[in-house]
Every structure is written in structure tokens, then in C-alpha cells.
């Protein structure tokens, strides 16, 4: 499948790097993928999902959030709200250059961000999350809040890599109410989660599912890890999303 390199301005004005997976023929629709916290557009999950969607005629854009991967900007200056803004900037890029995304997909905190942004994407018909926390502030469990709040910012280790987190990041997490967001979703929802996820407990999937209105579906990822590090797990999730999403594109 052909892959195009894309770029657009993010919520803070920095250039964001993206890849667009295109089907062999004219796309039947476009999808947007949001990667996990501190990950990138080139994670296994992002790549496999983009390829699976393209194989089924759905073009898929995946991008690096501000300050991550090959995108510009300073990660320390970002917040959950700016991530949502980056997602909406990606939507606008697709809307202006191709067509607005009909499918929104997010992995881990990217899934929470997709849920927060979805109501502002009227063209979207379907939303899928993978290992997503119910509340954005769940991500604060990955580091010491006390150290960050006492110093204003601190360097933390996430997945063996150093990142600077500021107090503003923590404060912003508290401003988002997922129950309100999910109640107003008005789109088909697919919740995917592994019962053995040790980073984001599966109880989060239950809370997302309970707060959302129908149509909604849940699929267990069995013994997959949080990042879908096994190629077979990433491919399984990708194929299921691609098949499920097609059900909501029948009017095209």
C-alpha cells in the first residue's frame, strides 16, 4: 500500500509529522489514529492499524503529537488539552486536503484524547479505543506527582526514556470530565482492552463502556500487553478495527 509523508501545524503552532496509509484504489473513507502516551506514529499498533485499514479501502493518517517522534515543539510544554488540539489540527488537515475522518482510533492516552475530541468532529461515525484509561489523570500514575508539584517540573522516566513533566500538565488533567464527554459522543464506539494489561487496568474499559451510549461494543485482547508489542496482537487488533469500522461506512 502506498504511504505518503504529511505535515501540518499543531495546536501550539509547531510542525507535526505524519504518515498517510493509502489503499490501492480510491479511499472509501479516511481514519485518524492517535498513538499512546510518549509513543510515536511508528509504534507497532499504529503501523499495523494503518496497514489493515488501507487494505480494506480506508486511508489512515497517523501523526506524532507535539514534542514527540519527528514533530516539532517541546514535550514539556504540552498538556492533555494540547494533545486534543493536535488531534483536531490533524482532522482539519484531512478535511482541507482530502476529507474529514469518518473513523477515529486511539491507543492508551491517545484513546482518551480521541474520546475527548470526537464530539468536535461531526463527520466521524465511529470511534475505537485500545487500552485507554477512563480518565486522563490516570497517566499521572506513571510518575511522582509530588516531585513535579514541589519543583514546578521534573524529569521522569517513562518506559526507560527521560521526559520533563510540568505542573501545568498535571493541573490540566483535572479539567477533563470523561463522563460528560462519553455521554455526548453520539458515535459508534468500540472498546478494546486486554484483561492482563498492567499499565491501564481493564476496569477502565468497563467504565468507558458503561458511560457511553449505544451503539457500543467491547472486544477482549486476551493476553496482549498494553503496547501490543507482539506483532500478532497488533495485527489482531488492527484487523478487528478495520472490519468493525466498515460497518459504519456503508453509506459511502
HELIX and SHEET records of a PDB file:
HELIX    1   1 UNK A   44  UNK A   55  1                                  12    
HELIX    2   2 UNK A   75  UNK A   77  5                                   3    
HELIX    3   3 UNK A   80  UNK A   97  1                                  18    
HELIX    4   4 UNK A  109  UNK A  117  1                                   9    
HELIX    5   5 UNK A  118  UNK A  120  5                                   3    
HELIX    6   6 UNK A  136  UNK A  142  5                                   7    
HELIX    7   7 UNK A  145  UNK A  151  1                                   7    
HELIX    8   8 UNK A  167  UNK A  173  1                                   7    
HELIX    9   9 UNK A  178  UNK A  183  1                                   6    
HELIX   10  10 UNK A  203  UNK A  211  1                                   9    
HELIX   11  11 UNK A  231  UNK A  246  1                                  16    
HELIX   12  12 UNK A  247  UNK A  249  5                                   3    
SHEET    1   A 8 UNK A   3  UNK A   9  0                                        
SHEET    2   A 8 UNK A  15  UNK A  21 -1                                        
SHEET    3   A 8 UNK A  58  UNK A  63 -1                                        
SHEET    4   A 8 UNK A  29  UNK A  34  1                                        
SHEET    5   A 8 UNK A 103  UNK A 107  1                                        
SHEET    6   A 8 UNK A 126  UNK A 130  1                                        
SHEET    7   A 8 UNK A 188  UNK A 193  1                                        
SHEET    8   A 8 UNK A 216  UNK A 220  1                                        
SHEET    1   B 2 UNK A 153  UNK A 158  0                                        
SHEET    2   B 2 UNK A 161  UNK A 166 -1                                        
END                                                                             
